[in-house]
Amino acid sequence: AVEKAVKDARLSYGAVNAYASPRRLIVVIENVAAKQEELNETELGPKVAQAFDGDTPGPAALGFARKHNVEVNDLLKIENNGDMYIAVEKFNAGSDACEVLANALPNAISQLNAAKNMRWGAPDLEFSRPIRTILALHGEHVIPFVYSDLASGRVTRVHRGDPVSPERVIKNANELLSGLRAVGIEPDAAERLKLITEKTNELISSFGGVVDFNAPVLQEVVNLVEEPTVILGEFEARYLELPEEILISVMIKHQRYFPVHDKSGKLTNHFIVVANGHIDQDAVRHGNQNVIAARYADAAFFWDQDLKTSLEELSSRLDLITFQESLGSVRDHVKRSANIANAIAKILELNSDENK
C-alpha cells in the first residue's frame, strides 16, 4: 500500500523493505525523489464537429477552453480513432514529495485492515491494536498528515523501561533502523530468528543438546519479541517419567518454550525460553522454572489418577454418553467403527498383527 502510494504520486524510488515486530510496522523505501516527475498531459475534449461551426467556436469549445483556463485559439485538434477532437496540453512541473505523500499515506494506513479490528479513541480509528505513534519521514523532513486524531512526526517508541527515555526522536529516515538497533530492538524478523537460533545453539552445545527449529512455535516466538534474550532453563529430571508428548505439549502450547533433546532424540530436562529486552536473566529463569514445575506437578497428578482406571472400565462408561439420538451411545459408535475396521482388514487380507 505504501509503495503504491509513492508510485501513484509519480515519485521515483529504489528498494522497498517491510519490517514487523510486536510493537511496530515499518516500511523503508530507498531513494525516494524529492519532487514528482514532470508530466506533459494531453486531455481530449469534444469532437471538432461538435465544438466548432466551421471556423467559429461553439459553446462546447468555449466551455472546454474556459474549464482549462486557456484561449480558444490555443486549443489543439487531435485525431483519435479516426475522429478529430479538440484538446489541451498541460504541463505539470511536479509537487514536493512531502506534500503529495502527506495526502497519500493516510489512505495507505487505512488499508491495513485485519479480520478483527479494534476501535478506540476517535470513532473512525480502527486497527488490530491501538496505534500510538506514526513516524513519517522523507530524509530529514517530516511528512505532515493526520490520520484520524493522530498526527505524524519523527518520534518512535522504544522499550518502556529504557533508562534514557521510552521515546526516541529520529532526525533522518536513514537513521530509523540503526536507531532502533542501537537500543537493542531488531526490526527484522529474519535477524531475530537468526539471533534466537544462534544463541540457543550456543547455550545447549555444552551438553550436546538439540532443538527442533522447524517447530511452528519458533515463528510465533520470533514475532512475540523485539529484542530476543535467550535463556536456558531446566526442570526436575523425575518428570521425564511422564510421557514425552505431555511434557512437550506443556512446553510448546502453554509456555512457548523450545524442548531440548539429546543427540539420540531423547528428551532432556532442559528447555529454552525467549524473553524480550534487557532483563534479570536469573530472575526470569527462576520464574519460568517455577511455572513449568507447577504445570508438570499438575500433569503428574492427573496422569497418576488416569492410570488408576483401566481402559476397559473407561470403555464401559461410554454407554452413558449419547453419540447421537438416533445412533445410540458413544459405545455403539465405537463398536460400529471396529466392525468397519475388521471388514476392511478382511478385504485387504491383513493378518492379526497387521490388523492390530
Beta strands, then each sheet from edge to edge (+ up, - down):
strand 1: 16-21
strand 2: 24-29
strand 3: 39-47
strand 4: 52-53
strand 5: 56-57
strand 6: 76-80
strand 7: 83-92
strand 8: 118-119
strand 9: 126-127
strand 10: 134-135
strand 11: 137-138
strand 12: 141-142
strand 13: 146-147
strand 14: 150-153
strand 15: 155-157
strand 16: 167-169
strand 17: 228-234
strand 18: 258-261
strand 19: 267-276
strand 20: 322-324
strand 21: 328-329
sheet 1: 1+ 2-
sheet 2: 3+ 7- 6+
sheet 3: 4+ 5-
sheet 4: 8+ 9-
sheet 5: 10+ 14+ 13-
sheet 6: 11+ 12-
sheet 7: 15+ 16-
sheet 8: 17+ 19- 18+
sheet 9: 20+ 21-
end
